Amino acid sequence: MTALDGKTVLLTGASRGIGAVIARSLFQSGATVVGVARDRAKLAHVCQEIGSSGAPSGASSGTSSGPMASTVAAKCYSIAWDLSRSESLSDLIQTVEQTAGPVDILINNAGIERYRAFQDYTLQDLQAVIGVNLLAAMELSRLLLPSMVQRGSGHIVNMASTAAKKGHPFDSAYSASKAGLLMWSDALRQELVGTEVEISTICPGYVDSSGMMADTGIPAPQLAGSISPARVAAAVIKAIEQNQAEVVVSKDVIASTISKLLFATWQFFPRFGDATYRAIGVPQLNQQRIKPAAVELAGSTRMSSRP
Ligand SMILES: NC(=O)c1ccc[n+]([C@@H]2O[C@H](COP(=O)([O-])OP(=O)(O)OC[C@H]3O[C@@H](n4cnc5c(N)ncnc54)[C@H](OP(=O)(O)O)[C@@H]3O)[C@@H](O)[C@H]2O)c1
């Protein structure tokens, strides 16, 4: 029996990357997973894979409900939804609750980034990054908190990044959204004292093999190193089980301690931090990740035809 056994988890960004790995880990820990993302087929595939990997003992079969919902496997539901439509998120919560019942744990994992020199961002770029990475997380939490507080139990996990600790040049909107997520979580945790609702923020470093960094085809700075999606998923499970407030995910405890010490030092000496990032190649690699706007627009237009 784990802390996740029998819990219902709403997991955003479950269709691929780190989210797909978190979905599997949650399921293996005995949780019912309600995965949300825009790509219905990929979400369904994640649920199918989880189902074929074998249900934990005592798992029951789910039933679908709601116009956007499709049940693919026992205890894994997928709901195709565009989180950038913040005014629609109350309908999403209604659909989730009709599908799987009250949500015990919310994992705000969905995220996007747009590499640009800041002056080259469009208003739509800024709205997209802040909308998915920050506003959707806040709005889903705002909608779910009353029921969690009333039931005297709940956990919110926010997937930030080490970009929340030290800004990433040419990815500044992303850094702003993640720093916002981190500091909002920090404030909310203090508000929630005495409610039995917990909040954890996860700050992974560069993630290899799958996910947004791997998709750019440009490797992490060699000196920064990288971690696997499975390591991030394990950190999420541990944060829930041990009610951790803030976790910097690096390859091991020593690397994570060094990272935290560096972030603290850079609070005192920000230009030393800038010089370190230049020395290890952060701005140079991010500049290489800038895609022509037309390429990104083609991708987002394809996605926006989905619900
Ligand atoms: N990869 C890294 O190196 C790294 C490092 C630190 C932190 N993180 C954070 O970890 C989280 C997961 O990242 P990842 O690397 O797994 O990224 P990813 O592979 O690009 O996956 C992003 C997920 O978010 C979903 N998503 C994006 N826009 C959405 C929208 N408008 N509505 C609904 N869902 C949306 C995507 O699904 P659809 O496209 O199907 O909608 C996908 O499931 C993010 O918050 C990211 O910032 C990643």
The ligand as a MOL file (V3000), in Angstrom:
LIG
                    3D

  0  0  0     0  0            999 V3000
M  V30 BEGIN CTAB
M  V30 COUNTS 48 52 0 0 0
M  V30 BEGIN ATOM
M  V30 1 N 12.4160 18.3720 -20.7020 0
M  V30 2 C 13.1380 19.1030 -19.8640 0
M  V30 3 O 14.3810 19.1960 -20.0290 0
M  V30 4 C 12.4890 19.7920 -18.7010 0
M  V30 5 C 13.3170 20.3270 -17.7050 0
M  V30 6 C 12.7360 20.9820 -16.6310 0
M  V30 7 C 11.3550 21.0730 -16.5510 0
M  V30 8 N 10.5850 20.5340 -17.5400 0 CHG=1
M  V30 9 C 9.1360 20.6980 -17.4040 0
M  V30 10 O 8.5350 19.4090 -17.3810 0
M  V30 11 C 7.2100 19.4950 -17.9200 0
M  V30 12 C 7.0460 18.4370 -19.0160 0
M  V30 13 O 7.9920 18.7420 -20.0310 0
M  V30 14 P 8.3930 17.7350 -21.1940 0
M  V30 15 O 9.8480 17.8680 -21.3990 0
M  V30 16 O 7.7860 16.4110 -20.9700 0 CHG=-1
M  V30 17 O 7.6970 18.4770 -22.4150 0
M  V30 18 P 6.9790 17.8990 -23.7070 0
M  V30 19 O 7.5440 16.5730 -24.0940 0
M  V30 20 O 7.0250 18.9920 -24.7170 0
M  V30 21 O 5.4970 17.6580 -23.2090 0
M  V30 22 C 4.6890 18.7440 -22.8680 0
M  V30 23 C 3.3190 18.2280 -22.4950 0
M  V30 24 O 2.4630 19.3680 -22.2620 0
M  V30 25 C 1.2840 19.2300 -23.0660 0
M  V30 26 N 0.7840 20.5300 -23.5150 0
M  V30 27 C 1.4640 21.5080 -24.1450 0
M  V30 28 N 0.6410 22.5240 -24.4600 0
M  V30 29 C -0.5960 22.1700 -24.0190 0
M  V30 30 C -1.8730 22.7960 -24.0600 0
M  V30 31 N -2.0650 24.0020 -24.6330 0
M  V30 32 N -2.9180 22.1430 -23.5160 0
M  V30 33 C -2.7620 20.9070 -22.9610 0
M  V30 34 N -1.5750 20.2840 -22.8740 0
M  V30 35 C -0.5050 20.9010 -23.4120 0
M  V30 36 C 1.7610 18.3890 -24.2650 0
M  V30 37 O 0.6910 17.7000 -24.8490 0
M  V30 38 P -0.0140 18.0910 -26.2410 0
M  V30 39 O 1.0250 18.6470 -27.1590 0
M  V30 40 O -0.6140 16.7900 -26.6630 0
M  V30 41 O -1.0480 19.0880 -25.8840 0
M  V30 42 C 2.7010 17.4010 -23.5970 0
M  V30 43 O 1.9660 16.3310 -23.0540 0
M  V30 44 C 7.0490 20.9210 -18.4480 0
M  V30 45 O 6.3500 21.7000 -17.5060 0
M  V30 46 C 8.4770 21.4020 -18.5660 0
M  V30 47 O 8.5740 22.8040 -18.4480 0
M  V30 48 C 11.1130 19.8950 -18.6060 0
M  V30 END ATOM
M  V30 BEGIN BOND
M  V30 1 1 1 2
M  V30 2 2 2 3
M  V30 3 1 2 4
M  V30 4 1 4 5
M  V30 5 2 4 48
M  V30 6 2 5 6
M  V30 7 1 6 7
M  V30 8 2 7 8
M  V30 9 1 8 9
M  V30 10 1 8 48
M  V30 11 1 9 10
M  V30 12 1 9 46
M  V30 13 1 10 11
M  V30 14 1 11 12
M  V30 15 1 11 44
M  V30 16 1 12 13
M  V30 17 1 13 14
M  V30 18 2 14 15
M  V30 19 1 14 16
M  V30 20 1 14 17
M  V30 21 1 17 18
M  V30 22 2 18 19
M  V30 23 1 18 20
M  V30 24 1 18 21
M  V30 25 1 21 22
M  V30 26 1 22 23
M  V30 27 1 23 24
M  V30 28 1 23 42
M  V30 29 1 24 25
M  V30 30 1 25 26
M  V30 31 1 25 36
M  V30 32 1 26 27
M  V30 33 1 26 35
M  V30 34 2 27 28
M  V30 35 1 28 29
M  V30 36 1 29 30
M  V30 37 2 29 35
M  V30 38 1 30 31
M  V30 39 2 30 32
M  V30 40 1 32 33
M  V30 41 2 33 34
M  V30 42 1 34 35
M  V30 43 1 36 37
M  V30 44 1 36 42
M  V30 45 1 37 38
M  V30 46 2 38 39
M  V30 47 1 38 40
M  V30 48 1 38 41
M  V30 49 1 42 43
M  V30 50 1 44 45
M  V30 51 1 44 46
M  V30 52 1 46 47
M  V30 END BOND
M  V30 END CTAB
M  END
